[in-house]
Amino acid sequence: MSTDIQDNDVVSLKYTLYVEDEVLESTEEDKPIEFIQGLGQVIPGLEEGIYGLSVGDQKTLAVEASDAYGEFDPESRQKIKQEEFSEEIPLDVGTFLDFRDDDGDVLSAQIIERDEDTVTVDFNHPLAGKDLVFEIEIVGLRPATQEELAHGHVHH
């Protein structure tokens, strides 16, 4: 068995995420995240940056926006008439909504503006256009089982 991270390994990782020197989230008080390396279950820059690391390794990893949640796209904002929404849906600025595209995929958007007739939603990820810095520690590593690989996620 390899002792460094390769594709199809289950990685257990503790991290603190910084955006512009501000802590955005951390696993400090929680369990580490677990994912199968090489399946795109974490952002590309994080996945790429941990290849070859081993249990106990710690690293500060800078991830550019293009390798994180992508560049900010002003074309991903859309005005929608308020009458197109059900009355039960709160149309407050800051609210996240789920939409289905023509293929049936779910897309999340945040309400960023509201006037008398329309709501402006932003389909950009909230971290789009932002460079990220992760402080990581590899706390577990094992080969994924055949069942985990077949299902595409970690089983506990």
Disulfide bonds with the S-S distance in Angstrom:
none
